[in-house]
Amino acid sequence: MSRWERELEEMARELGDKLTPEAVVDRARSANSALHSMFDWNDAEAAEKYRLLQARGLIRRVVVHLEPHKPNEPPVRAYLNVDRGSREYVAVSVVQSSPEATRAVIAHLLTDLRSVQARLLRYADALDASDELRASIDKFLARNDRKKRAG
């Protein structure tokens, strides 16, 4: 365990086994804190990084209906994060017409899915809720199958 992880663990104990981002930043302000080096303390650089984070959030919030004649279909993001050597957001209409971009998006989604699945199973086991989780997954998949057949 790293020094900064130990410091977070110590903080959590001090705060009743919980952490808040505000408390972590406050502790990290001290140059003596192991957390200090985990943050960008140059305000100009940090502000620019925050603006980029906000821009990513704005881009992800734009949605479109792929099939306008099916208003009950859920919308999808209008711009998809495509890794073509560098990260960029590409209009979903462009991705649809590019096999290369489609493969990149699908690969990214499958990686996300594997990560979520692994996390679900880890927590289900740790929280002794494996049976409950598997039942919920089965119910979710069955509901999606019914929607596909009805749609």
Salt bridges, closest charged atoms under 4 A:
GLU7 OE2 - ARG27 NH1 3.57
GLU9 OE1 - ARG13 NH1 3.81
GLU10 OE2 - ARG27 NH1 3.83
GLU14 OE1 - ARG27 NH2 2.51
ASP26 OD1 - ARG29 NE 3.37
ASP40 OD2 - LYS49 NZ 2.92
GLU48 OE1 - ARG51 NE 3.49
GLU67 OE1 - HIS69 NE2 3.71
GLU67 OE1 - LYS70 NZ 3.39
ASP83 OD2 - ARG87 NH2 3.96
GLU88 OE2 - ARG84 NH1 3.39
ASP112 OD2 - HIS108 NE2 3.65
